[in-house]
Amino acid sequence: LNMVSKQFTETLSKHGLAPIESVGKDFDPNFHEALMQEYVEGKRPNEVVKEFQKGYALNGRVVRAAKVVVSSDKQ
């Protein structure tokens, strides 16, 4: 099953599908959909701290935005 999943992922990558990296990046509404805000010690405001659902881009265009949790500056 892992081999089939790996081959499927590689085939999609060859055709231009790429995952959107989210955690640790600044929130960008073009690539991320914020589901909630959460205060996290040591994180800067508007930094993505959790990812609920992975996002994907096909040839540079967003197919599905990543659903994320964004840090806030207030408790």
Number of C-alpha atoms within 10 A of each C-alpha: 5 7 8 9 10 11 11 11 13 13 12 13 14 9 10 13 19 19 16 16 14 22 15 14 12 16 21 13 10 10 20 25 19 19 12 12 18 17 16 16 10 7 15 16 17 19 21 25 21 16 19 11 13 15 21 19 17 15 12 10 13 18 15 17 19 25 20 24 24 28 23 18 13 9 7
